[in-house]
Amino acid sequence: MVHYNQHGVDYPVTKGMEKGEFMVTKPAAKVEHIIPNKPKMNLIGLCPDPEDLINQQPRICLQKLKPLAYKSILSSDLFDAEMLYEVSKVAAYLQLKRITPVNVLSDKILATAFFEPSTRTRLSFESSMLHLGGKTLSVAEAASTGVAKGEKLLDIGQMFNSYADVVVIRHTQQKAIQELSEYLRIPMINGGNGSDEHPTQALADWYTLLKWKPTLAIDAPSQNQLHLGIVGTPGNMRTVKSFLIMALLFKKDIERITIVSEMADPLGVEVQSFCDSSPIPIYISNDLQTVVSDLDVIYMNSIAFLGDGYRMLGSRFKLNKDTKFKRDAVILHPLARKDELDVSLDHTPHNLYFNQADGAVFIRQALLLSIFDRLEQIFPDTLIA
């Protein structure tokens, strides 16, 4: 159906970029896309400087990252605070282009085996490997593999041993990484296993927060502790679960955590065990508006893969430019988003989620360099502790 706007132009009208407004859909010949001559690291939203992170302690402590060498990255629980800080510093040097890791992984092949749809995770891992001089193989969907004919994941694991040096796996089922690991003899990176975990997304999340507030990396007690809000259900959302597990590492910096969920028990047995062992007090609320004005950081997600499909959980919790945020509050979101995070927030200083997506490439580069134990080849002695 053709709609007419107030100027009488007979282009279709769709929901626009600001709440309550509409965008006229134009033919390609009428669309103007301007590319700046000197693009910034991030043109939209808050863009913390990676320099602030490495200024705290410029030298990289390689010994803290040695445990990652030829290690599979299956859970956020693998990381402690020091390891997270050091791998984030490596990412900061990469983002600032202070080191040049060209061709450092030219002898390595990364396979991305995605049996569930992905945009950012698959492309950022492939981009990371290519920036390091490596090569990539890609399985973009389950239908293009032997799984569609009933092939078992343990046999696919055996196949990867011959084809690649590291594999990133995403699957709709939690048990996938366990099955794949039976015959797999190369490092495996969990890119999301059902509703269980997504550890490299959590690395990207906390790399972003460390750039935003570098004092999180300092051992001294914080004078301004954070109230961390999580909108989602850690027991059913892999990104939220992995983010929360890493959040519990920052007991000196986080005053309390409030989980906003419509579920009576949003944690589940495993996440509850992590929380019980942490000194950070955790509160559960079912009303976002009563707590949002007190939150310093808001981590939000609403999409969960449950059973055999995607479900929206907590869809009644929404943020937009009219939300009564704390003045310096920031929002993180792993994306993709629906209407829980309105586009009216994109051009505000609360938007840290685009920077979060941008930084994922650099933290995954840092992770790959650590897994293949190549950091000493690219860092000069002056930057090694």
N, C-alpha and C positions, 0 to 999 in steps of 0.2 A: 504494500500500500504506500502511496506517495503522500507525504505530509508537506504542508507549506509553512515555512517559518514567517516571522514578521516582515522579512524583506521580500517575500514572494519568490524566493529561490526554491525551485522544485527538486531539492536533494533530500534523500531520506534523513530523518532526524533520529538520533540515538541518544542514550543517556550520556551526559557530558562529564567533564573532568571535575566540576565542582558540584557539591550537593545542591540539588534543586535546579541545576542548569542542564542544558542540552547541547550536544555537539552536532553540527550539520555534517553528515557524511558526504565527502566530496569525491569526485573521480580523481584518479592519480594525477592527471594533468593539472589539477587545481591545488594539489597539496604542495606546500613549501616546507622543505626540511633543510634547516641551516646548520652546517657543521662548523663549529668554531675552529679558528686556525690553531689555537693552543688549548686543546681540551684539558679541563681540570680532572683531578682524580675522581671527583664526583660532583656533578652539576646540580643535583637535587638533594635537598635535605642537609642534615648535619654531616660534616666531614672532618672528624678529628684527625690530627696530624700524627702519623706513625713515629715521627721524630720524638714526640713527647714520651713515647713508650721506651725507646732505646736510650734516651737521655738519663733514665733512672740508673741503669747499669749497662753501659755500652758493650761490654765484653760478653761473648757467648760462652756459657759453661757447657762444653760439649759432653762432659761426663754425665750431665743430667739427661742428655738425649740418647746416650749409648744404649739404654734398655729398649729403645725403639728399633734398633738395627735388626733387620730381617724378622720383624715381629708383625703378627697379624693385629689389626686394629678393629676389635669387635665390639668394645664397650667403652663408654666414657669412664668407667671405673678403672681403666688402665692408667689414667693420668693422675699425678699428684699436682699440687699447686706449682712447684718449682719446674716440673717438666712442661706444664702448660705455659708458664711464663717464658721459658727459654725457646720453645718452638714458636711462640708468638713474636719474640724478638727476631728470630730468623725471618719470619713472615714480614716484619716491619722493614728489615734491611732489603728484602726483595721488593717490597712495594715502593720503597724510596729509590730503588735501583742503585744502591750503594755497593752491591756485589753483582757480578755478572756470571751467572751459572750456565752460560751458553754451552750446549753439547755435553754437559756433565753427566747426563744419562743417555748418551747416544747409543750405548750398548744395551739398553733396556727397552722392554715392550710392556705396556700397560693394557690390560684387557678390561673393558667396562661391560659387565654382564648385567643388563637391566631387564628383569622380567616383570617390571612394573614401570609405568610412565615416569619420566623425569625430564626436567629442562636444565635447571641450575646444577644439580649434582653431577650428572653425566658430563655435561659440556665443560664444567669447571675442572673436573679431573682430566679430561682430554686436553683442555687448554693448558693446564698445569704441566702435563707431561711433554707437550709439544714445546712449551717455553723452555724446558730443561733439556731439549734436544732429543728426547725419547720418541718412541713410536707408539701408536695406539691401535688396538683392535676393538670393535664395538659390536655388542649385541643390544640392539635398541628396543626389542620387544620379544616377548616369549614366543609369539607365533612364528618367529623366524628361526627358532632353534628346534632341536630334537625333542624338547619338552612337549611340543605340540603333538608329537607322535608317541609320547609316553616314556621318553628317555629319563632315567633317574639322574638326580643332581650329583650323586657320587661319581657317576661315569663322566659327567661334564667336568667335574673337578679333576679327574685324571687327564682329560683332554687338555685342560689349561696348563698342566705341568709342561707340556711340550710346546705350547703356543705362546706363552707369555712369562714374564718375570714377576708380575704382581697382578692381582685381579680385584676390581671393585665390584661388589655384588649388591644388587637390590632385588628384593623378592617380596611377594605379597604374604608369604608365610614365615612365621617366626623361626621355624625349624630349619629353614633353608641353609643358613650358615653352618649349622651343625652337620647337616647332610653333606654339604659341599666339602667340609673339612675332612671327611673320612679318607679321601684319596688325594686331596690337594696337598702339594708339597712346596708351594710358593706362598709368599705373604698374601693375606686376604684382608681387604678393607670393607667393613660393613657400611654400605651406602643406604641402609634402611632395610630391616627385616621385619616385615609385617608391622604390628603396632609396638614392637619391642624397643629398638634403639636406632640412633643415627649419630654415632659419635663424632664424625667429622663436621656435621652441622653444628654440634655443640662447640667444637674447636673454633669454627667461624664466629659463632655467637660471642664467645668469651674473648677472642682476639679483638673483636669490635669493642667490647666493653673495656678491655685493658687500654686500648687507644683512647677511648673517651675519658677514662679515669685511671691514669697510670699508677696512682697511689695504691690501687688494688694489688700491685705486685710488690709492695714494700712490706717487710716483715713487721714493722712497728705498728702498734694498734692504731686504727683509724679514728680520727677525731670526728668525722662525719660519716657515720655508718648509714648504709642504704636500707631502705624499705623496698624489697624486691617483690613485685607482683607477677604472678603467673596466671594467665587466663587460658585455661585448658585443663585437660585431665591427664596427668602424667602416667596413670595406669593404662591408658589407651592410646596415647599419642607419643610416637617414638621421639620426635624432636623435643617435645616438652620434657619427657623423661630424661633424655641425655643432658639437656640443659640444666635440669634440677640437680642431677648427680654431680655435675661440675660446680654448680652454685654452692654446694655443701662444702667445697674446699675453702671457701672464703669466709670462715667463721669470724675473723677479726673485722671484716668490712661490712658484713650484712647483719643488720640489727634484727630483722625478722623477714620471713617470707609469708606472703599471703597468696593462697591458691584460690582462684575464683572459678567455680565449677557448678554446674547444675546437678552434678551427681553427689549422692550422699557420701560415697567413698571414692574420691577421685584418684587415690594413690594405688590401691592394690597391695598385695602382700609383699612383693619384692621391693617396690619403691618405699613402702612403709618401713621396711628393715633398714634402708639407707637413712631415712629421716630419723629413725629412733636412735641411731648411733651418732647423730650430729647435735652439737650444742645450740644450733640456730633454731629458735622457736618458729614453728610453722603453724599458721592459722588457715582455716578453711572458711570461705564465704560463698554465698550464692547471689550476692548483690554487688556488682562491679561499681555502681555509682556511689555507694557508701564508702568505698575505700580508695577510689581512683585519685582523689585530690591529695592523698598522703603518699602515693607511690613515687619513688625516684626512678625506677626502671619497670617497664611493663613488657613482659614477654607474652606474646599472644599467638594462638593458633586455634583453628576450629575444625580442621579437616583431619579425620582419622580413618585409617584403613582397617575395617573390622569385618571378619568373615571373608566374604568374597567381593567386597566393594567399598567405596568411599562413603563415609557418613559425616554429616555436620554435627559436631557436638558443641553445645554452648553458643548456638547461633543467635541467641537473644542478647549476647554481650557484644556491644558495638562501640567503636571509637570513631569520632569525627572531630572537626575543628571546633565544635561547640562544647565538647567534653571539658569538664573543669579540671584540667591537669595542674599538677604542681608546676611552677614556673620553669624549672630546668629539667623536668621529667623527659625521659627518652623512651621510645617504643622500638622493640625488636619484634620481627616477624619472619619466620623461615620462608614464607612464600611457597606456593601460590596462595593468594588471598581471595576471599569473596567479599561480601559487604560488611564483614566484621571490622575491617580496617578501611575506612573511607579514603578515597583519593584526595579529599580536601586537606588531609594531613601531609601530603607529599611535599609541599613547599613550605613546611614549618620546621623550626628547630627541634621539634619532637621526633622528627623522622630520622631514626638511626638505621632503619631496616634496609635502605638502599646501600648504605655503606657496608652493612652486614653482608649483603650479597656480593658486593665488589671485593671485599676482603677474602672471600672464600677461595679464590684462585691462589692467593699468596700463602694462606695457611696450608692449603693442600700441596703446594710446591714444597713448603718447608717440611711437611710430613713425608713426602716422597724422598726428599734428600736425606731425611733422618732414617727412613726405612732402609735405604740403600747405602747408608753410612758414607755419604759423599760430602759432608759438611766441611771437613778439613781441606778438601780440594778447592773450595771456593772462598773460604774465609782466610784473610791474612793473619799472621801470628799476632798482630797488634789488636785484633778483635776477638782473640780467643783467651778465655780466662785460664 
